[in-house]
Amino acid sequence: MTDLSHAYVKDKFHYLNVIKIGMFLVTDVFDCTFNCLCRPSCVSVNLASNTGADGTIWCELLSSDKYQNSQKFEGNQTSHHLLRKVNF
């Protein structure tokens, strides 16, 4: 399995409260970030910080980031926010 962690910056225990372009139940961070990479409009994700009883975690795909919506970026004990890195 490919590690996509190098392609994202992770803000532990943070949540970006903006309109979602997709929401999935996934088994790990790879599935969530892969879904984002497959959608050109996705620039960041919110990901549950804990696995549910069924072994899944929720993943929210977002077309915005913490810089565009800093007022909607806040601490949250139930999620992590991951932002796609920009390569120059």
C-alpha atoms as one frame of an Amber mdcrd trajectory, in Angstrom:
protein
   0.000   0.000   0.000   1.294   3.443  -0.890   1.848   5.949   1.918   0.192
   9.269   1.084   1.143  10.957   4.361   3.914  12.908   2.613   1.272  14.558
   0.389  -0.680  16.064   3.326  -0.087  18.331   6.316  -1.971  17.010   9.364
  -3.465  19.253  12.044  -4.329  16.863  14.852  -7.581  17.472  16.690  -8.827
  20.212  14.362 -11.904  20.541  12.166 -12.693  22.810   9.224 -16.423  23.540
   9.331 -17.227  24.191   5.644 -19.505  22.609   3.023 -18.443  19.065   2.161
 -18.044  17.803  -1.407 -18.158  14.189  -0.252 -18.374  12.009   2.842 -17.254
   8.403   3.183 -16.760   5.702   5.759 -13.235   4.385   5.308 -10.918   1.945
   7.057  -7.844   4.181   7.281  -6.292   7.541   6.404  -5.038   6.160   3.069
  -8.593   5.516   1.830  -9.634   9.032   2.818  -6.686  10.841   1.238  -6.884
   8.671  -1.887 -10.534   9.718  -2.348  -9.417  13.343  -2.095  -6.552  12.917
  -4.577  -8.989  11.423  -7.098 -11.092  14.603  -7.083  -9.458  17.743  -8.506
 -11.745  19.999  -6.438 -10.666  18.405  -3.131  -7.938  20.321  -1.286  -8.381
  19.090   2.289 -10.186  16.533   4.441 -11.616  16.148   7.914 -10.998  12.673
   9.306 -12.360  11.081  12.480  -9.725  10.809  15.195 -11.107   7.464  16.430
 -12.322   4.294  14.780 -15.971   3.378  15.249 -17.235   0.085  16.668 -17.431
  -1.325  13.119 -13.762  -0.473  12.429 -14.481   2.477  10.135 -13.782   6.191
  10.368 -15.644   9.033   8.682 -13.899  11.097   6.058 -15.136  14.442   4.745
 -13.774  15.828   1.457 -13.517  19.623   1.271 -12.939  22.066  -1.584 -11.616
  24.690   0.809  -8.756  24.907   3.303  -7.881  26.458   6.651  -6.274  29.467
   4.953  -9.364  30.366   2.915 -11.657  29.855   5.924  -9.515  30.454   9.003
 -12.545  31.606  11.011 -14.111  28.143  10.505 -10.969  26.213  11.540 -11.118
  25.174  15.172  -9.877  22.693  17.715 -11.923  19.517  17.959 -11.176  16.308
  19.891 -13.060  14.060  17.445 -11.252  14.857  14.192  -8.045  15.685  12.386
  -7.720  18.044   9.427  -5.404  17.176   6.534  -4.391  19.695   3.875  -2.932
  18.692   0.526   0.609  19.978   0.104   1.280  22.210  -2.870   4.381  21.289
  -4.839   6.233  24.021  -6.666
